[in-house]
Amino acid sequence: MNAEIVSVHYKTPDYIYEQYASVRKFYPFLPYRIIDGSDDGKIYFRDLEEKDTNFHVERLGYNIHHGPGMDYAIKNSASDYLLILDSDVTLKGDVMTPMFEEFAGYAVGRKRIVNALGMQNRDISWIGRLFPKTFKYTYIHPLCMLINKQAYLQFKPFFKHGAPCIDAMIDIHKKNQTHMLAEFPVEEYVNVKYQGTVKEWGMNIPKWKYLIPRF
């Protein structure tokens, strides 16, 4: 299995330590990489690097944000597959084996149907009532996503947005390739705090950007 585990980190080290402990219970030797966008000058996770030769931190020195951080991780990966985990996610068990069983070409994870803003109908019900047909894009949430590097490179990249995968998902939809997106019961295999970093440090994305439709 030519795969690695990746998480984007921003000044919430406790989450990564918890994640690390859970990951190493089930994948003691799998390559595991942290894209560290912390901008406070601190050297995080040196102790983990010293004891674990398969654990690496890429310290960028600036806040790359989640979407661009995932894009950077995928494009610079030496592996064919990446298990991307939000920094506030911990594992309950082996998630990769059953994910590979469901894999269909691009990515597998929690699937939702969203509009061009990356919002679900339940998030903005009044828009859903007015424009029900706009909710047509299959979206794999990156909180726990298994993705193929070469497939990723065929479509638009993840970017800085509250729904960072939305451009890729719209592109996949336009090219009639949604069969490459597989659903998986993520919550059965992971624990998630939901927006752990956002609660600590905020989104740092102007609200007006959410109002620009992406077609």
ABEGO torsion letter per residue (X at the ends): XBBBBBBBBBGBAAAAAAAAAAAAAABAABBBBBBBABAAGBBBGAAAAAABAABBBBBAGBBAEAAAAAAAAAAABABABBBBBBAABBBABBAAAAAAAABAGABBEBBBBBBAAGBBAAABAAAAAABAAABABBBBBAABBBBBAAAAAABBBBBBBABAAAAAAAAAAAAGAAAABBBBBAAAABBBAEGAAAAAAEAGBBAAAAABBBX
